[in-house]
Amino acid sequence: MKKDFWLERWDRGEIGFHQDEVNPYLIQYWQELHLAQDSLVFVPLCGKSRDMLWLRKQGHRVLGVELSSIAAQAFFKEDGYVPQHHSKGKFQSCEANGIRILCGDFFDLSKESLENVGAVYDRASLIALPPDMRESYARHLADILPPGTQILLVTVDYPQAEMQGPPFSVTSSEVELLYREFAEVRLLAQLDVLAKNPRFRERGLNRLQESIFLLKLH
Ligand SMILES: C[S@@+](CC[C@H](N)C(=O)[O-])C[C@H]1O[C@@H](n2cnc3c(N)ncnc32)[C@H](O)[C@@H]1O
């Protein structure tokens, strides 16, 4: 998936993936991580997700990475913050209220940028990527995170032939396959959610499930 695809979507305001409410699975399952309050939480492909505000309210510091500077600016503006801007290597960073968003490409992140991360929250990141990129994503994520990092991962699974992604369908067995070399993978829950998502029924889906995983890197 080309970077321009996402940059143009932000440009045109085509951001159906954005949720105005905090993700209910984050609220329900975050406690499974037993994470120290002052830990740094990494949110890959973060968009302008309000989930970052919820994580901050739990006492965590938050580090996001996002291609689109429109998304980063909107995130702070919508919450009334004027962020400080810095530039570091290939990234421009915006920071306010204990939340830093690095504007740039996830695949350009290095170990050094994530050395203090204690946990990861991945909603709609893995499923934003086509199959060939998912393998590189999982490998790169595991490579740049400190050993022992926990990842709360939310994915969707549907018959891929019924709809074109993104979001792409990612099955439980694919998650296991992608991460088993790097992490212990635990499925926390799997729910049928088609009835709650009429827009996906309209796009032709006959089944839609959301799955929540807890991963712990070796
Ligand atoms: C489906 S959206 C999900 C956003 C967010 N996680 C949420 O829950 O609202 C995927 C986001 O990833 C960003 N993105 C895609 N490829 C990226 C990359 N290689 N590096 C950084 N961000 C990327 C897009 O601009 C888009 O905002």
Ligand as a Chemical Component Dictionary entry (heavy atoms), coordinates in Angstrom:
data_LIG
# 
_chem_comp.id                   LIG 
_chem_comp.type                 NON-POLYMER 
_chem_comp.pdbx_formal_charge   0 
_chem_comp.three_letter_code    LIG 
# 
loop_
_chem_comp_atom.comp_id 
_chem_comp_atom.atom_id 
_chem_comp_atom.alt_atom_id 
_chem_comp_atom.type_symbol 
_chem_comp_atom.charge 
_chem_comp_atom.model_Cartn_x 
_chem_comp_atom.model_Cartn_y 
_chem_comp_atom.model_Cartn_z 
_chem_comp_atom.pdbx_ordinal 
LIG C1  C1  C 0  -6.760 2.516 9.421  1  
LIG S1  S1  S 1  -5.962 3.944 9.972  2  
LIG C2  C2  C 0  -5.967 3.636 11.751 3  
LIG C3  C3  C 0  -5.617 4.843 12.586 4  
LIG C4  C4  C 0  -5.685 4.609 14.087 5  
LIG N1  N1  N 0  -4.906 3.458 14.525 6  
LIG C5  C5  C 0  -7.105 4.498 14.574 7  
LIG O1  O1  O 0  -7.428 3.542 15.292 8  
LIG O2  O2  O -1 -7.904 5.409 14.268 9  
LIG C6  C6  C 0  -4.282 3.645 9.509  10 
LIG C7  C7  C 0  -3.382 4.851 9.700  11 
LIG O3  O3  O 0  -2.048 4.480 9.455  12 
LIG C8  C8  C 0  -1.380 5.534 8.782  13 
LIG N2  N2  N 0  -0.260 4.882 8.084  14 
LIG C9  C9  C 0  -0.348 4.029 7.041  15 
LIG N3  N3  N 0  0.865  3.577 6.700  16 
LIG C10 C10 C 0  1.758  4.137 7.567  17 
LIG C11 C11 C 0  3.160  4.057 7.734  18 
LIG N4  N4  N 0  3.927  3.284 6.932  19 
LIG N5  N5  N 0  3.739  4.770 8.723  20 
LIG C12 C12 C 0  2.990  5.558 9.540  21 
LIG N6  N6  N 0  1.633  5.669 9.434  22 
LIG C13 C13 C 0  1.033  4.966 8.453  23 
LIG C14 C14 C 0  -2.450 6.145 7.903  24 
LIG O4  O4  O 0  -2.174 7.475 7.549  25 
LIG C15 C15 C 0  -3.696 6.010 8.788  26 
LIG O5  O5  O 0  -3.885 7.163 9.574  27 
# 
loop_
_chem_comp_bond.comp_id 
_chem_comp_bond.atom_id_1 
_chem_comp_bond.atom_id_2 
_chem_comp_bond.value_order 
_chem_comp_bond.pdbx_ordinal 
LIG C1  S1  SING 1  
LIG S1  C2  SING 2  
LIG S1  C6  SING 3  
LIG C2  C3  SING 4  
LIG C3  C4  SING 5  
LIG C4  N1  SING 6  
LIG C4  C5  SING 7  
LIG C5  O1  DOUB 8  
LIG C5  O2  SING 9  
LIG C6  C7  SING 10 
LIG C7  O3  SING 11 
LIG C7  C15 SING 12 
LIG O3  C8  SING 13 
LIG C8  N2  SING 14 
LIG C8  C14 SING 15 
LIG N2  C9  SING 16 
LIG N2  C13 SING 17 
LIG C9  N3  DOUB 18 
LIG N3  C10 SING 19 
LIG C10 C11 SING 20 
LIG C10 C13 DOUB 21 
LIG C11 N4  SING 22 
LIG C11 N5  DOUB 23 
LIG N5  C12 SING 24 
LIG C12 N6  DOUB 25 
LIG N6  C13 SING 26 
LIG C14 O4  SING 27 
LIG C14 C15 SING 28 
LIG C15 O5  SING 29 
# 
